[in-house]
């Protein structure tokens, strides 16, 4: 498993423990007390490291190459997934996955950004950066969900919408703006969860929802820390400082009333235990869907409207 810079002491100690266990097995000597001592030291080191993460370190974990993506969570907590393709206007954007699935017995529509695990797949998925047709495909599926009275679950994980010339020519900003307007009016429960990166309008384009939450080591921001640092200080190396200033972590977002909840991750990040993380996601989705389904369509839309109108209020 790949480690980040701030995790090096943890990985070095884990390696030392494994080497010691191998030595014990090979030489058939009893050093169990030393192993326990090192394991206790490792546990304390993990607790100290992962419970005191800086904003920049959480950004690094959100971008971890082994972090679970949308299709991983779909396979872990949903069944009978049928992917739907195309925006009926231009093409099928593989940076956004859409389809129908079951969450236990509940039929749902599911939408999410999808990154790749290697260079070939990242090129296919455009590194999770959607084109206009991706946002139009997502809206098409949301309208389909509304027609058949299906709740919508959205997984957000993108550095931002694709800024290429072709995307701009095909109406990138218009596609995102249309989604913002139409998602406010889709009369079916919508839950959006930031599972990794929540970058700028690329995230917001599928982020208007009745419940918005983030996984513990995800971020949700108007701009990337590197982009902010380049604009404010003309120096991308100041990204860690920018991450602190942007207030992009779950704790900050909760205080600012941008999100409704933080979903816990295993110590060390979602990639350490994808199954447990997926179960935490499922528990949250199930609980909130039960609450939202009890509302009439009028109550649902009123609550959604008031939710976004109240954001940014300063006492």
SVG drawing of the C-alpha trace seen along z (x, -y; Angstrom):
<svg xmlns="http://www.w3.org/2000/svg" viewBox="-47 -39 64 61">
<polyline fill="none" stroke="black" stroke-width="0.4" points="0.0,0.0 1.4,-3.4 2.1,-5.8 2.0,-9.6 4.9,-11.6 3.4,-12.2 2.6,-8.4 6.2,-7.3 6.9,-6.8 3.8,-4.6 4.8,-2.5 8.4,-2.1 7.2,-0.8 4.7,1.5 7.6,2.9 9.8,3.3 7.0,5.3 6.6,7.6 10.3,8.2 10.4,9.0 7.6,11.5 9.3,13.1 12.5,13.3 10.7,15.0 9.0,17.5 12.3,18.3 14.5,18.6 11.7,20.0 12.4,17.8 10.0,16.0 10.1,12.2 6.3,11.7 6.8,9.0 8.8,6.9 6.2,7.4 3.5,6.2 5.5,3.2 6.0,2.2 2.4,2.8 1.3,0.6 3.7,-2.1 2.3,-1.7 -1.3,-2.1 -0.4,-5.3 1.5,-6.7 -1.6,-6.1 -3.9,-7.7 -1.6,-10.7 -1.1,-11.1 -4.7,-10.5 -6.6,-12.4 -4.5,-15.5 -4.5,-15.8 -4.0,-19.2 -6.3,-20.4 -3.6,-19.7 -3.1,-16.2 -6.8,-15.5 -6.6,-16.7 -3.7,-14.2 -5.8,-11.4 -8.8,-12.5 -6.5,-12.0 -5.0,-8.7 -4.7,-6.5 -6.1,-3.5 -9.1,-5.3 -12.4,-3.7 -14.3,-5.3 -17.9,-5.4 -18.0,-2.0 -16.3,-0.4 -19.0,-1.7 -21.7,-0.6 -20.4,2.9 -20.0,3.0 -23.3,1.7 -25.7,2.0 -27.1,4.7 -28.6,5.1 -26.7,2.1 -27.6,1.2 -25.5,-1.5 -27.3,-4.1 -25.2,-5.8 -25.3,-9.1 -26.9,-12.5 -29.0,-12.1 -27.3,-15.1 -23.6,-14.4 -21.9,-11.5 -21.4,-9.3 -19.1,-10.9 -17.2,-8.2 -16.1,-10.6 -19.6,-10.4 -21.3,-7.0 -25.1,-6.8 -27.6,-4.0 -30.3,-2.2 -29.6,0.0 -31.0,1.4 -29.9,0.5 -31.3,3.5 -34.9,3.5 -35.0,-0.2 -34.7,-1.0 -32.6,-4.0 -30.9,-6.1 -27.2,-6.4 -24.8,-9.0 -21.1,-9.5 -17.7,-10.7 -15.4,-7.9 -11.6,-8.1 -9.2,-5.5 -6.7,-3.2 -4.0,-3.4 -3.0,-5.7 -5.2,-4.0 -8.3,-4.1 -7.6,-7.6 -7.5,-8.8 -10.8,-6.9 -12.4,-8.5 -10.6,-11.9 -9.3,-11.7 -12.9,-12.2 -13.2,-15.6 -16.6,-15.7 -17.6,-17.3 -20.9,-19.0 -22.4,-15.7 -21.6,-14.2 -23.7,-16.8 -26.5,-16.4 -26.4,-12.7 -26.7,-13.1 -29.6,-15.4 -31.3,-13.0 -31.1,-10.2 -32.4,-12.5 -35.4,-13.4 -35.9,-9.7 -35.7,-9.1 -38.3,-11.8 -40.7,-10.2 -40.5,-6.8 -40.4,-8.2 -36.9,-6.9 -34.5,-8.6 -31.2,-9.7 -27.8,-9.0 -24.8,-10.9 -21.1,-10.3 -18.9,-13.3 -15.2,-12.8 -13.7,-15.2 -10.8,-17.8 -13.3,-20.0 -15.1,-20.1 -13.0,-19.6 -11.7,-23.1 -10.8,-22.1 -11.7,-24.0 -14.1,-21.3 -16.0,-21.3 -16.3,-25.1 -17.5,-25.0 -20.2,-22.5 -21.4,-24.7 -19.7,-23.6 -20.8,-26.5 -24.3,-26.3 -24.6,-22.6 -23.5,-23.1 -25.8,-26.1 -28.7,-24.2 -28.1,-21.4 -28.0,-23.8 -31.4,-25.2 -33.0,-21.9 -31.7,-20.0 -33.4,-22.5 -36.7,-21.4 -36.3,-17.6 -39.2,-16.3 -37.6,-13.2 -35.1,-12.8 -31.5,-13.6 -28.5,-12.7 -25.0,-13.9 -21.8,-12.5 -18.3,-13.8 -16.2,-10.6 -12.9,-12.1 -12.3,-15.4 -15.1,-17.9 -13.7,-20.5 -15.4,-23.7 -18.3,-23.8 -17.4,-20.2 -18.6,-19.0 -21.5,-21.5 -22.9,-20.5 -24.2,-17.4 -24.2,-18.8 -27.6,-20.3 -29.4,-17.9 -31.6,-17.5 -28.6,-16.0 -25.0,-16.9 -22.2,-15.2 -18.6,-14.3 -16.5,-11.4 -14.1,-12.3 -11.0,-12.6 -12.7,-14.3 -12.7,-18.0 -15.3,-20.3 -14.0,-23.6 -14.6,-26.4 -11.1,-25.8 -8.2,-23.4 -5.5,-24.5 -2.9,-24.6 -5.1,-26.9 -5.8,-29.1 -2.1,-29.4 -1.2,-30.2 -3.8,-33.0 -3.2,-34.6 0.5,-34.0 1.7,-33.2 3.3,-30.1 1.8,-26.6 4.1,-25.5 1.8,-27.4 -1.0,-24.9 -0.9,-23.7 -1.5,-27.2 -4.3,-27.7 -5.9,-24.5 -6.2,-25.9 -7.5,-29.2 -10.2,-27.7 -11.9,-25.9 -12.5,-22.8 -12.5,-20.0 -15.6,-18.4 -15.3,-20.1 -15.1,-23.6 -17.9,-22.8 -20.1,-21.6 -19.5,-24.8 -20.3,-26.9 -23.5,-24.9 -22.5,-23.9 -22.9,-20.2 -25.2,-18.2 -22.9,-15.5 -19.4,-14.0 -19.3,-10.2 -16.5,-8.5 -13.7,-6.6 -11.4,-3.9 -8.2,-5.1 -5.9,-6.0 -8.5,-6.6 -11.1,-4.8 -8.6,-2.8 -7.5,-1.1 -10.9,0.7 -13.2,0.0 -15.8,2.5 -16.2,0.7 -16.3,-2.7 -19.0,-1.4 -21.0,-0.2 -20.8,-3.6 -22.0,-5.2 -24.9,-2.7 -26.0,-3.4 -26.1,-7.1 -27.9,-6.8 -30.5,-4.4 -31.2,-6.6 -31.6,-9.8 -33.7,-8.2 -36.1,-7.0 -36.5,-10.5 -36.7,-12.1 -39.3,-9.6 -41.6,-10.6 -41.9,-14.1 -44.4,-15.2 -43.0,-16.6 -43.9,-20.1 -42.2,-19.7 -39.1,-18.2 -38.7,-21.1 -39.4,-23.7 -36.8,-22.2 -34.2,-22.0 -34.9,-25.7 -34.6,-26.9 -31.4,-24.8 -29.6,-26.6 -31.1,-30.0 -29.7,-29.8 -26.1,-29.0 -23.8,-31.9 -25.8,-33.6 -23.7,-35.4 -25.0,-36.2"/>
</svg>
